Amino acid sequence: MWKLLNSLMEFSHNQKVHSTTKQTPFYLMMGYEPKDIPLAFNKTNTPTAEQQVKALHEARNEAAAEHELARQKMAERSTQCFTPFKKEES
C-alpha cells in the first residue's frame, strides 16, 4: 500500500512551503509551482458531457413529439361533437 502512495506523498511534501527556505522544494528545483495532478480514477458511471447533451436532446425531442400528439388530440376533440352554447343555456 505504501509503495502505491509514495509518489503522492512526495508530491505533497514538495508542494509545502518549508519554514527554513520559505519556498517549496518544487520552486527551488524547477523555478515554478506545478499544478496539482489529479489521480487516475477508475471508470465511473457519470456520463460525459457529450453523452449528457445527447440524452437531453433526445428527451426534449421525445417531449416535443408527445406535446404535439396531445395538441392534435385536443384539436380533434374540439371539432368533434361540439355544440356551441346559446345565450339562454348558460
TORKOL-4160 file (C-alpha; in steps of 0.2 Angstrom, whole numbers, padded with zeros to 4 digits, m for minus):
90
<pt num="1" X="0000" Y="0000" Z="0000"/>
<pt num="2" X="0014" Y="0012" Z="0005"/>
<pt num="3" X="0023" Y="0009" Z="m0012"/>
<pt num="4" X="0007" Y="0015" Z="m0021"/>
<pt num="5" X="0006" Y="0031" Z="m0011"/>
<pt num="6" X="0025" Y="0036" Z="m0011"/>
<pt num="7" X="0024" Y="0047" Z="m0026"/>
<pt num="8" X="0008" Y="0055" Z="m0020"/>
<pt num="9" X="0016" Y="0059" Z="m0003"/>
<pt num="10" X="0032" Y="0065" Z="m0011"/>
<pt num="11" X="0022" Y="0077" Z="m0022"/>
<pt num="12" X="0013" Y="0083" Z="m0007"/>
<pt num="13" X="0029" Y="0086" Z="0003"/>
<pt num="14" X="0037" Y="0095" Z="m0012"/>
<pt num="15" X="0022" Y="0107" Z="m0013"/>
<pt num="16" X="0023" Y="0113" Z="0005"/>
<pt num="17" X="0032" Y="0129" Z="0009"/>
<pt num="18" X="0046" Y="0125" Z="0021"/>
<pt num="19" X="0049" Y="0135" Z="0036"/>
<pt num="20" X="0068" Y="0137" Z="0033"/>
<pt num="21" X="0068" Y="0142" Z="0015"/>
<pt num="22" X="0051" Y="0150" Z="0014"/>
<pt num="23" X="0049" Y="0141" Z="m0003"/>
<pt num="24" X="0043" Y="0124" Z="m0009"/>
<pt num="25" X="0056" Y="0112" Z="m0015"/>
<pt num="26" X="0047" Y="0112" Z="m0032"/>
<pt num="27" X="0050" Y="0130" Z="m0034"/>
<pt num="28" X="0068" Y="0129" Z="m0028"/>
<pt num="29" X="0072" Y="0114" Z="m0040"/>
<pt num="30" X="0061" Y="0119" Z="m0055"/>
<pt num="31" X="0058" Y="0138" Z="m0054"/>
<pt num="32" X="0039" Y="0136" Z="m0054"/>
<pt num="33" X="0025" Y="0129" Z="m0044"/>
<pt num="34" X="0017" Y="0114" Z="m0053"/>
<pt num="35" X="m0002" Y="0112" Z="m0054"/>
<pt num="36" X="m0009" Y="0098" Z="m0044"/>
<pt num="37" X="m0011" Y="0082" Z="m0055"/>
<pt num="38" X="m0027" Y="0073" Z="m0052"/>
<pt num="39" X="m0026" Y="0055" Z="m0048"/>
<pt num="40" X="m0032" Y="0042" Z="m0061"/>
<pt num="41" X="m0049" Y="0036" Z="m0056"/>
<pt num="42" X="m0057" Y="0020" Z="m0060"/>
<pt num="43" X="m0071" Y="0021" Z="m0073"/>
<pt num="44" X="m0087" Y="0029" Z="m0067"/>
<pt num="45" X="m0105" Y="0029" Z="m0072"/>
<pt num="46" X="m0105" Y="0048" Z="m0074"/>
<pt num="47" X="m0109" Y="0052" Z="m0092"/>
<pt num="48" X="m0098" Y="0063" Z="m0102"/>
<pt num="49" X="m0104" Y="0080" Z="m0107"/>
<pt num="50" X="m0107" Y="0074" Z="m0125"/>
<pt num="51" X="m0117" Y="0059" Z="m0118"/>
<pt num="52" X="m0127" Y="0071" Z="m0107"/>
<pt num="53" X="m0131" Y="0083" Z="m0121"/>
<pt num="54" X="m0136" Y="0069" Z="m0132"/>
<pt num="55" X="m0148" Y="0062" Z="m0119"/>
<pt num="56" X="m0155" Y="0079" Z="m0115"/>
<pt num="57" X="m0158" Y="0082" Z="m0134"/>
<pt num="58" X="m0167" Y="0065" Z="m0136"/>
<pt num="59" X="m0178" Y="0068" Z="m0120"/>
<pt num="60" X="m0183" Y="0086" Z="m0127"/>
<pt num="61" X="m0187" Y="0079" Z="m0144"/>
<pt num="62" X="m0197" Y="0065" Z="m0136"/>
<pt num="63" X="m0206" Y="0078" Z="m0125"/>
<pt num="64" X="m0210" Y="0089" Z="m0140"/>
<pt num="65" X="m0217" Y="0074" Z="m0150"/>
<pt num="66" X="m0228" Y="0069" Z="m0135"/>
<pt num="67" X="m0234" Y="0088" Z="m0134"/>
<pt num="68" X="m0238" Y="0088" Z="m0152"/>
<pt num="69" X="m0248" Y="0072" Z="m0151"/>
<pt num="70" X="m0258" Y="0079" Z="m0136"/>
<pt num="71" X="m0261" Y="0095" Z="m0146"/>
<pt num="72" X="m0268" Y="0085" Z="m0161"/>
<pt num="73" X="m0279" Y="0075" Z="m0149"/>
<pt num="74" X="m0286" Y="0091" Z="m0141"/>
<pt num="75" X="m0289" Y="0099" Z="m0159"/>
<pt num="76" X="m0298" Y="0084" Z="m0164"/>
<pt num="77" X="m0309" Y="0084" Z="m0148"/>
<pt num="78" X="m0313" Y="0102" Z="m0150"/>
<pt num="79" X="m0320" Y="0099" Z="m0168"/>
<pt num="80" X="m0330" Y="0083" Z="m0163"/>
<pt num="81" X="m0347" Y="0084" Z="m0155"/>
<pt num="82" X="m0345" Y="0102" Z="m0151"/>
<pt num="83" X="m0361" Y="0111" Z="m0150"/>
<pt num="84" X="m0359" Y="0129" Z="m0146"/>
<pt num="85" X="m0369" Y="0136" Z="m0131"/>
<pt num="86" X="m0383" Y="0148" Z="m0134"/>
<pt num="87" X="m0385" Y="0163" Z="m0123"/>
<pt num="88" X="m0401" Y="0157" Z="m0114"/>
<pt num="89" X="m0392" Y="0140" Z="m0110"/>
<pt num="90" X="m0379" Y="0147" Z="m0099"/>
